[in-house]
Amino acid sequence: MLERVRAIAVDQAFARHLGIELVRAETDLAILRLPYRDFLGDDRVNGGAISALVDLAATCAFWAHPRVGTNARGATIGFSINFLELVVGTDLEAHARVRRRGGSICVGDVSVTDAAGREVAMAQVTYKLNP
């Protein structure tokens, strides 16, 4: 299970480009870190970068389950994000937790915090996963 989550979080090209780090993964939970780098935004971290962190963290949480097999396939159906604070030049951490795991549809919550621990964004993610 952890190998699949690690592959999503840090081994895929886009995650590597962003510099995503896997902090923790366990059943139905994933914590990812996005270290700040200049290309994420000079005067503020771009909302697209925060959204990408949310999507990756939620995807990792959905895949973090022993029922998910090696031939599983999945994709984000949609998500709603609220940006709560302006983010300027700081690392971010996304805490993703599965709220409901159905037969093929999963719903999860993601909270994004800055280096000081302030919640800067929150999201709800819906994902289709054929385990």
N, C-alpha and C positions, 0 to 999 in steps of 0.2 A: 504494500500500500504506500509506504513512504517513498519508494523509488518512483512511483507514478507521479506523486505530488511534487517531488523534487524536479522531475523532468518538466512538468508544467511551469513551476515557479521560477526555475533558474536555468534550465538547459535549452529552452526554446529561444530562437534568435531574437524575438522582440523583447522577451524578459531579460535576456543578456544585454541588449542594447540599453534598456532602462537601468540596468544594474540591480535588479530585484534580488533580494536576499530572503531565503526561507528561514524564519525565526523558529517556528514551531508548527508541527502538524500532528494531529491525533484524530480519532474518529469524529467526523462532522465539524472539525475546527481547523482553521489555518491562520497563521499570523505571518504576514510578509512585510518586509521593510523596503522602502524606496529611498536610497541615499540621495541627498540633494546634489545635483550637478548643474552647472550653469545653463546647459541647453534645456533644462526643464522650465526656465523662465528667469529673467533678470530681476524684474520688479515684483513678480509673483509667480508661484508655481502654476503652470498651465492646468486648467481644469481637465483637459484631455489626459494629461499624465496621471492626475488623481483618479480619473475614471478608469484608466487602464489598470492601475493598482487595485482598484475595487474589483474589476472583472477578474483579474488573475487570482486575487485572494479568494473570492467566492468560488471560482472554478476549482481551486485547490481543496476547499472545504467540501465541495460536492463529491470530488473524487476520493476524498479521505474516508473511505468506508470499506470494510472487508468484503462486502457483497459486490463491489465493483470489480469485474473481471478484466483480464488482460485484453480482451477483444472489445471492450466497452467503447462507445462513441457518445460524444456529448457536444452541446453548443448552448451558448447563452441565448435565451429567448428575448430577454429585455431586462432593463433595470431602471430604477428611479433613484436619482441622487440629489441630495441637498447639500450645498456648500454652506457651512456654518461660520467659517472664519477665513479671512484672507491668509494665505500661506506664502511667506517670504523666506527664501533661503534656508530651509530646514529639512531634515530627514522626516519621512512620514512612515507610519506603521498602520497597516490595515489588519483588523481583527474580524475574521469572517466565521460565521457560525450557521450551520444548517438549522433552519426553523422547522421545516417539514420536508421529509423525504417520501415521495409517493412512488408509484410504480415506475414512472419515467419522468415525472416532473418534480423538481426540487425547488424550494424557496429558501433563501437565506438572507441574513442581515449582515451588513458590514459597517464597522465604525472605523474611521480614519483619524488618527491622532498625530499631532506634531511632536517634536523632540521634547517639549515641555509637558506633554501629556494632555494638552487641550484637544478636545474633539473638534476637528475642522470640517468633517464631512460624514454623512451617513447615507446608507443606500440599502435598498431591498432589491435582490437579484432573483430572477426566475431562470431556471436552467433545465434543459431536456437532457436526460442521461439514460441511455439504454445500457444497463449494467451487464 
